[in-house]
Amino acid sequence: MATAETRGTAERVQHAPGAWTEDRRSVRAAPPKRDVEALRRLNERLEEEARRIAHALHDEAAQMLVSVYLALAEVATQVPAAREQLDRISKLLDHVTEHLRNLSHELRPVILEDLGLVPALESLVRGIATRTGLGITIASTMTARLPLSVETVLYRILQEALTNVNKHARATRVIIRLERTAGTVNGSIQDDGIGFDEPSLFSNTAGRGLGLIGMRERLDTVGGTLSISSAAGRGTTLVVTIPCRAQPKRRMSRTR
């Protein structure tokens, strides 16, 4: 059951020898309200910039690629002997177009706003699994929408964690678990990769390379906590817990 697995992992993180745990509420005091507000505004600006870049990739770059396709088709009619070579170029452009489309969707997941966290993660996972060959499973007990701010934080953290798995873990399997209780939402991502030893986890350089600073800052804006459990050769588990009050009923059924 997802609830038992998620809580069991968090418990092991806090008590297992050699595991590194970071709980924002127990390690240090919560940041001052003005700092949280500044972080929230910064994240909003970052999301807006991501929307702008995604628009440029989806619309402007796509239009330029259409012009290239048309130019290739014209050259093919004028130089029939070059048709085979031009066809190969066209196929390469197909890959570029698909890659730009995937990047656009990951930068600006419209489905997150329209349908919610789980469908957005399913879309993200399909793209990553196709590109990397990773076997990724999502296990969720959530049936209702979360506040968009919470959904966005969870989506971005799990997106960054999947990037880390692909770059560093040498994993073959990944499990993402999502669970909502009366007062919190819990998300975890577990891989079967090479893991990290304790000195690596405590290293500031490793923290920056794994995007942990950005994860912490995002979590500070919603009062969340982050725990990581890892050991060399045993994979890595990241657990996120965010306080989350129940949404009004009208919000729970809001889909398009």
C-alpha positions in Angstrom: 0.0 0.0 0.0 1.4 3.4 -0.9 0.7 4.9 2.5 2.6 2.3 4.4 5.5 2.3 1.9 5.9 6.1 2.0 5.7 6.4 5.8 8.0 3.4 6.3 10.6 5.0 4.0 10.4 8.3 5.9 10.9 6.4 9.2 13.9 4.5 7.9 15.4 7.8 6.6 15.3 9.3 10.1 16.7 6.3 12.0 18.9 4.2 9.6 22.6 4.3 10.3 24.6 6.2 7.6 21.5 7.8 6.1 21.4 11.5 5.6 18.2 13.2 6.7 17.2 16.8 6.2 14.0 18.0 7.8 13.6 21.7 7.4 11.5 22.1 10.5 13.8 20.1 12.8 17.3 21.1 11.4 16.7 24.8 11.6 14.0 27.3 12.3 11.6 28.2 9.5 12.8 31.1 7.4 11.4 34.6 8.2 8.1 35.4 6.6 9.7 38.1 4.4 12.2 35.5 3.1 9.5 33.0 2.3 7.6 35.7 0.4 10.7 36.6 -1.5 11.3 33.0 -2.4 7.6 32.6 -3.5 8.0 35.7 -5.8 11.2 34.3 -7.2 9.6 31.0 -8.0 6.7 32.7 -9.6 9.1 34.7 -11.8 11.0 31.5 -12.7 7.7 29.8 -13.7 6.8 32.8 -15.8 10.2 32.7 -17.5 9.7 28.9 -18.1 6.4 29.8 -19.8 8.0 32.3 -22.0 10.8 29.9 -23.1 8.3 27.1 -23.6 6.2 29.4 -25.9 9.3 30.3 -27.9 10.1 26.6 -28.3 6.6 25.5 -29.2 5.6 28.4 -31.5 8.5 30.4 -32.7 11.0 27.5 -33.2 8.3 25.3 -34.6 7.5 28.0 -37.2 11.1 28.2 -38.2 11.3 24.4 -38.6 8.2 24.5 -40.9 10.1 27.0 -43.1 13.0 24.6 -43.2 10.8 21.7 -44.2 9.3 23.8 -47.0 12.7 24.8 -48.2 13.9 21.1 -48.3 10.8 20.1 -50.2 11.5 22.9 -52.8 15.1 21.8 -53.2 14.0 18.2 -53.6 11.8 19.1 -56.6 14.6 21.2 -58.1 17.4 18.6 -57.5 15.8 15.1 -57.7 19.3 13.5 -57.4 19.5 14.9 -53.8 16.1 13.6 -52.7 17.5 10.7 -50.7 19.9 12.9 -48.8 17.2 15.5 -48.2 14.9 12.8 -46.9 17.6 11.9 -44.3 17.8 15.6 -43.3 14.0 15.7 -43.0 14.0 12.7 -40.6 16.6 14.4 -38.5 14.4 17.5 -38.3 11.6 15.2 -37.2 13.6 14.2 -34.2 14.5 17.9 -33.5 10.8 18.8 -33.7 9.8 16.0 -31.3 12.6 17.0 -28.9 11.6 20.6 -28.9 7.9 19.6 -28.3 8.9 17.5 -25.3 11.1 20.3 -23.8 8.2 22.7 -24.3 5.8 20.5 -22.5 8.2 19.9 -19.6 9.1 23.5 -19.2 5.4 24.6 -19.3 3.2 21.6 -18.3 -0.2 23.0 -19.2 -1.7 19.7 -18.2 -0.6 20.5 -14.6 -3.0 23.5 -14.5 -5.8 21.8 -16.5 -5.8 18.2 -15.0 -3.6 18.2 -12.0 -0.4 16.6 -10.6 -0.9 12.9 -11.4 -1.8 13.4 -15.1 1.1 15.9 -15.5 3.6 13.4 -13.9 2.3 10.6 -16.1 2.9 12.8 -19.2 6.4 13.7 -17.9 7.2 10.1 -17.1 6.2 8.9 -20.6 8.6 11.3 -22.2 11.5 10.5 -19.9 10.9 6.7 -20.2 10.9 7.0 -24.0 14.1 9.0 -24.1 16.1 7.1 -21.4 14.7 3.6 -21.3 14.0 3.9 -17.6 11.2 1.8 -16.1 9.1 4.3 -14.2 6.0 3.5 -12.1 3.7 6.0 -10.5 1.6 4.7 -7.5 -0.9 7.3 -6.2 -3.8 7.2 -3.8 -4.8 10.8 -4.5 -8.2 11.4 -6.1 -8.6 15.2 -5.7 -6.8 18.3 -6.8 -4.2 20.0 -4.6 -3.6 23.8 -4.5 -1.8 24.7 -7.7 1.2 26.1 -5.7 1.6 22.7 -4.0 1.2 20.8 -7.2 3.8 23.0 -8.9 6.3 22.5 -6.1 5.8 18.7 -6.1 6.0 18.5 -9.9 9.2 20.5 -10.1 10.9 18.6 -7.3 10.0 15.2 -8.8 11.1 16.4 -12.2 14.5 17.4 -10.9 14.8 14.1 -9.0 14.1 12.2 -12.2 16.7 14.2 -14.0 19.2 13.3 -11.2 18.3 9.6 -11.6 18.9 9.7 -15.3 22.2 11.6 -14.9 23.8 10.0 -11.9 22.0 6.9 -10.6 22.6 4.3 -13.3 19.2 3.0 -12.3 16.9 0.8 -14.3 13.7 1.1 -12.2 12.1 4.1 -10.5 9.0 4.3 -8.3 7.1 7.5 -7.6 4.6 7.4 -4.8 2.0 10.0 -4.0 -0.3 10.0 -0.9 -2.6 12.5 0.7 -3.5 12.4 4.4 -5.9 14.7 6.4 -3.2 17.4 6.7 -0.3 16.6 4.4 0.6 15.4 1.0 3.6 13.1 0.7 5.6 12.3 -2.4 8.6 10.0 -2.8 10.8 8.8 -5.5 12.9 5.7 -5.2 15.5 4.2 -7.6 17.5 1.1 -7.7 20.7 2.8 -8.8 24.2 3.0 -7.4 23.3 5.4 -4.5 25.6 7.8 -2.8 27.9 7.4 0.2 27.5 9.7 3.2 30.4 12.1 2.5 29.0 12.7 -1.0 25.6 13.6 0.4 27.0 16.1 2.9 29.1 17.8 0.2 28.0 21.2 -0.8 29.2 20.5 -4.3 27.0 17.4 -4.5 24.1 19.3 -3.1 24.4 22.0 -5.8 24.9 19.3 -8.5 21.8 17.4 -7.5 19.6 20.5 -7.3 19.0 20.1 -3.6 19.3 23.9 -2.9 16.5 24.6 -5.4 14.4 21.8 -3.9 14.8 23.3 -0.4 13.9 26.8 -1.5 10.8 25.6 -3.3 9.7 23.6 -0.2 10.3 26.7 2.0 7.6 28.5 0.1 5.0 25.9 1.1 6.4 24.9 4.5 7.5 21.5 3.3 10.2 19.1 4.4 12.7 17.0 2.4 14.4 13.7 3.4 17.0 11.7 1.5 18.1 8.2 2.2 21.0 6.7 0.2 23.9 4.3 0.5 26.4 3.2 -2.0 25.0 0.3 -4.0 21.5 0.6 -2.5 19.8 3.2 -4.5 18.3 6.5 -3.3 15.0 7.5 -1.9 13.8 11.1 -1.7 10.7 11.9 0.4 8.8 15.2 0.4 6.1 16.2 2.9 4.0 19.3 2.5 1.2 20.6 4.8 -2.0 20.8 2.8 -5.5 21.6 3.9 -8.5 20.2 2.2 -9.6 22.0 -0.9 -13.2 23.2 -1.4 -15.4 20.8 -3.2 -15.7 23.0 -6.3 -11.9 22.8 -6.6 -11.8 19.0 -6.3 -13.9 18.5 -9.5 -12.2 21.2 -11.6 -11.0 19.5 -14.7 -11.1 20.4 -18.4 
